[in-house]
Structures are given as C-alpha cells and as structure tokens.
Amino acid sequence: MAGSLFEKYGGFKTVSRIVMDFYEEALDSDAIGDFFAEVEMTRLIDHQTKFIASLMGGPASFSDERLQLVHRQLKISHGDFDEVARLLSATLAEHGVTPDDISLILDAVESKRSLIVTAPSA
Amino acid sequence: MSIAAINEKLLRSIGVGVALVRASNLQFIFHNAPFAKWFGEPEKGQLLGDVIDGLQAEGINAVIKDGSPFHGEVEVKLKRRTLVIAVTISRAREGKQTLLVVECQNITRIRELEGMIDSYSTMVERNTRELEREKERVERLLLNLMPRSVYEEFKTFGVVTPQLYENVSVVMLDFVNFTDFAARTDPTVTLGELNDIFTAFDRITEQYGCERIKTIGDAYLAVSGMPDPAVDHATAVAHCAVRFIRYLERRNQSHPHKWQARIGLGSGAAVGSVVGIQKYVYDVFGPSVNMASRLQVLAEPMGIVAPAEMKFDLIDEFRIGDFGTHDVKGLGELKLITVTGSTRPVRSY
C-alpha cells in the first residue's frame, strides 16, 4: 500500500470522511439518489467504503464480477454514471485531493463504466 | 417569561425529539420540531403507538405500570434515508396526571460509522491474514537457506555475526562421473534424480541432527556440531555418510541410472555466517570443510574417507580401515582411514 493515494491522503482517517460525504451527496442527489434509496444502509456503506478505498489503492479489492453483479438490475445510464463521477470528483476536491490525483481516480472509475452502465443509450 | 415558558422554548429548540403523552389515553399533549420532522405531526386523537411505528405495547405498558424506563430503536424512512432513532420513554407526574416523556435521538450517523468501521476492519483483517501467510512463506523459505538459530539472529538484528565453532564434523559427498551423466541426459531428468536423492539425504541428515548447508551442483555438504554444539558430531556425520551410501545402493537396484558417490569426512573448526546482503546464503568455512572436500576426491566410488584423527570417535560404531598417508592439498601429509557401516545392528535414534 506504500505510495498509494490511500496512504498519501492519510489512510482511513481521511478516506472515512470522503466515504461519508460521498454517501451523503449520493443520497441527496435528485438525479441518482433513488438508486440508493432502497439499499439497506449497512450494505450501502460497506459498498462505498470498499469502492472508495479500492479506487485510492487502499486495502480493498473490488472484483469486476462483483461490481457488475450489484449494478446489473439497476439499468444505470451513461448520464447516471457521469453524475456519480461528478459527485465523487467534487467530494474529493473538498477533501484537498489534488486535481492530478482526482483525474487518476476518475480514470479508474471510467475504466469500470462498461461494467456498470446497462441501460441502452438514448 | 415564566419558568414554564422558558422550559417549553428550550424543549422546542434542542435537537432531541421530545413529546409528552398522557399515560391514561396515550394521546399527545406536546411535541417539538425534531419529533415532528421524524415522525410527522401527531394529529388530534392519534395515539403514541400510531405515530411511532414499531413500538412494542408491552414496553409502554411496563413504563406506565412500574415506571421502569423503556429503551428502543425504530427505523424511520425520510426521503431516501433510513434514519435510526433511539427512543426512551419514561414516566413523570404532573399534578394528578401521569405523563409519558418520549425522548428521541437520531443515531443514524453512529450506525453509519459503525457500519463503515465494520466494513473497513473486515478488509484490514483479511489483508493482515494475507500478510501473515506471506510472512510464513518467507520464513519457510529462509529456513531452507539457514539454520533456525541463525535465522532468529538474522530476524532480530538484521545481520549475522560470523561464529567460530571449534568442534565440528563435516560430510561432503560428490557423485562419480556426474558431468558425463549430465551431458548425455535431459537436464530435467538430471534435476529430477538429484532432487530425489538430495531429498532423501536431507531426511537422513535431519535424523542424525546434522544440518545440510548446501548443495553445489552434484555435491552435498552437511555438518554436525553447529550452530548447536553436539558431543557426538563425528559419529553423526559418519552415520549420515554410511546411510547415504546404503540409500544409493538400494536405489540403484531399482533405478536405471546407477549412482556412484565418493564421501569425505572432516573434523575441526568451522566458521558459519550469512554471506551477501541482497542474496544471502548461509555458508561454512574452515579447515574441517576443506578437509572433507579434499578427502572426498580420494575416496573410492561408494567409499568414505576420513582423517585418522576421527578414528578414536568412530571405532566403536563403524568398521575402520587403513587408507595410508596422503599428501592433501592445503593440509599437508595426513594419515587417513576408510569408514564402512558396522555389522552390529544400528542404534536407533
């Protein structure tokens, strides 16, 4: 884990705050909040903790199969995906993550797009 | 402003949800804003149990009857969020009237953080287990490269101090015509054969408390008396030598390739240390090692040669033969003996 963004930004101490804020933002968002409304709280938190930690090179491994499985039924569109990326980017910026590092993280998110977006494009 | 008015203002402004309910009919007489936000405005005639869904009637009855406070948690769906509200109900008296004081605290954030810590600690624990496994693997690997006591020193201090051992015996084995065999055989076959034989040798050395130091190509080197001192170091290596030969003889009966080996024994001082920094290897040096390696060359195929000075130690348990005096490179004129297995039954260890 040495040298990862996870370490650079102070480990779990910082990442936990990013997770919490992202969780709030996601639930508050009128565009994508409804995707999370019916998910049980502990599961959603678990999911997002692993998601953010793995994006930053923390001690989580998030397999592509699992990612695909949890999103399959949701019919997520490219617009929804973009919205999550936008919220995440804003949350990271608020926590002092540098623009370079944000773009690294967003690249990692982008690489998962095909696993998550399942709605036919409009 | 009267005290009652101040109290009411206070109750309205705090972040805790508060409501007062008549014990007699469970109807509301007061509630503040947080309460209404979480459970909705109680309508006239609505009862406590209707407003707070999920409260057990027995709990409330117990509060009214014997005054023991009720503690519980209810979940409230508010927009997209599921809030977890801790509810405490206690009994109070106002004149002749019995009231129930309902206090509600929003503990959602605590539950969320608990969930996050659970999730994170599971990940960390799994990682720790993986690291532990990795550490064990590395340890097993290093234990193949050096004796345990040396490994412990290496682990604690990061270096190994070269140690002189005064009384050490060495057994060195080398195969006859190995180069020829290797040249005309598929390398994987050669390696398979060697691996097979050396694994058997390892078991033998272990059985006699010796330590295999290394193999160099087809040569096999083991010691006794280091790093742990051993009184019977001379007999220990001789036992190994005799059993190496016996093993090969038996193996040759059932295998296409007949292996022939020469064995030299040596006795005296040796220094043991880890050599190198990046590619450490535990190695031994000293007169005893030189001796074994020189004498091995002199031995007949399937024979064992030792210096005459070891005779005294070996004579009880082995058959000793005279091998004459030889000029040994680096060691000068040496009286030598041959060693073969005793006809007596072997002492079992």
Interface residues (C-beta under 8 A of the other chain):
Chain A: F12 S16 V19 M20 Y23 L27 G33 D34 F36 A37 E40 M41 T42 I45 D46 T49 K50 A53 G58 P59 A60
Chain B: K79 R80 R81 T82 V84 T108 R111 E112 L113 G115 M116 D118 S119 Y120 M123 V124 R126 N127
